[in-house]
Amino acid sequence: MIARKVKNKIMIGLIGLLAIVSAAPLFAIIASIYVNGARIISPRFLVDFPPPPLGGSDGGIGPALVGTLILMALSILIGGGLGLFTGIFLSEYGHHILSHYTRLSLQIMVEFPTVIIGLFAYAVLVLPLRSFNAFAGAFALAIVIIPYVALQVREAYASIPYSLKEAAYSLGVSPFVVNLRILLSVARRGVATALLVGLARAAGETAPLLFTILGTTLSYFEGLDKPIGAVPLLIYNFALSPYERWHEVAWGAAAVLLTIILALFIVTRSLVKEVKL
Amino acid sequence: MRSERKFFMFLLVFPIISFIIVAGIIFSLIYTSFPIFLKEGLRFIVTAVWNPPKEDYGILHAIVGTLITSGLAVGIATPLAISLAVFSIELVPTKLRDVINSLSDLMASLPTVIYGLWGLYVFAPLLHQYVMLPLHEYLGFIPLFSTKPSPTNLFTAGTLLAIMVIPFSSSVIREAYEAVPQGLKEAAYSIGMTQWEVIKVMTGYIKSAIFAGVILALGRAMGETIAVAMVVGNTPTLPKSLFDMGYTVSSLIANQFPNAESYDYMVAALFGGAFLLFLIGLAINILGLRLVRKVVTQR
């Protein structure tokens, strides 16, 4: 009996210990990003050009930051739109045979390693145009976020009470109005959550951008058919460079990126909480 | 009725777009990688050479690297993920549970390049100093630990991947655990089981969900590119121990693509690697689903 109690204590303690071990890296990561990033971050860091590898001033990540904002906007416009309507289809025609295959293809899309999606965008938008371009990057990011948005929108629509749907349809207006005006406004929090999750993914993904946007850091936006910079790609390239100074810029950029992600995460959380009430 | 039909036709466009994208991706993988399979045949998969000047490509080393790092990741992550899920449900007050779940979700949504940056400059040196060097020193006679480690290698990549995939499997396990009928727990306690014994019963009950979490984590770990490319060492040789620098398929693609266009067959070779990665992922998913079904029907 005592042996069992002792064993119980030990195993419960072990579970607690392992749980703490698995959550600890999060705090370590956030702390080290902000501690290391703080050394270089200033308002100018957000608008300046990156420094030369040796000598010169501290510099910044202006072009990459603008690039990331543009890519976020474009990819949420494309991927968010496609995901939204796909989600509505899944909710409205859930029993249709096509819904089954749509869910299957979304499942496959989620499972695709994002680097493969980058290769695809390279094959269809970079090779034919013979130039790395911003649109290819946004296209790749859009594919990454479609399944996330679609599945969450489906849930948001599915959670609308049936009586409310019936009432909306009984108004005698077209299904376009019912789904895209009335039900959309009922499910707006769920839909907003879906889009924010998509936006966070678009902000942080690196692999789909490797072969699509080239990641120029030396000029601001020049057009969708031209290369563009992005913060995650800059972090990747600068962190792997041999220059101490570029490592510092990478830490600063990571702090900026982490702030964007945290902000989106907190807004998303607060939306979810209010839905529950 | 008419507008109903119109609405359906309008919405129909979007699922079709998603079919086209999925089909397009698979087609482009096959189409672009075709030359390398014609040129190298099976040697592309069973040899480990990466010699662009001679246009000689075999990616066995990268496949092995992918299997080692993702296997290691899942091996480390699974007990941790189960503990995290059980801990948040059984061992802390409800308020704290929400906090832990939020933190876990946040871990899942951190950009991988941030894990990579931290992994390269903070985690790898620590792991090198306090885990890998001692392991090599005292257990170096075991082939797994026989290479003198540098900070970035397969072991580092696998461990970093473990940290990254914990929240994914943990959330699957958490949901299943919460869905276990309360009666089971009450029954277990009522016959005098200790808390640990109850937890054993409960986790036994959700075996298939735990397995599903493992499969999900495995898929994530195999596809992960950026963080791995930053800490795996990027060396095209067949690894002999966990402490060897190596490649995974996805980090090979990320690392080699910038020079790929200078060679005749490298783009095809990298797409070929991506195609194999897709096939392995698909196989594991299908196999995983089978096994889950088997476990469920046996109950």
Interface residues (C-beta under 8 A of the other chain):
Chain A: R4 K5 K7 N8 M11 I12 L14 I15 G16 L17 L18 A19 V21 S22 A23 P25 L26 A28 I29 S32 I33 N36 L82 F85 T86 I88 F89 L90 E92 Y93 L98 S99 Y101 T102 S105 L106 I108 M109 E111 F112 P113 T114 V115 I116 I117 L119 F120 A123 V124 I143 I146 A150 S174 P175 F176 N179 V197 A200 R201 A203 G204 E205 T206 A207 L210 F211 P232 I235 Y236 A239 L240 H247 A250 W251 A254 L257 L258 I261 L262 F265 R269
Chain B: S3 E4 K6 F7 F8 F10 L11 L12 V13 F14 P15 I17 S18 F19 I21 V22 G24 I25 S28 L29 T32 A77 P79 L80 A81 S83 L84 V86 F87 S88 L91 I100 S102 L103 S104 D105 L106 M107 S109 L110 P111 T112 V113 I114 Y115 G116 L117 W118 L120 Y121 V122 F123 I163 I166 S170 T194 Q195 W196 E197 I199 G219 M222 G223 E224 T225 I226 A229 M230 S250 I253 A254 F257 L270 F271 A274 L277 F278 G281 L282 N285
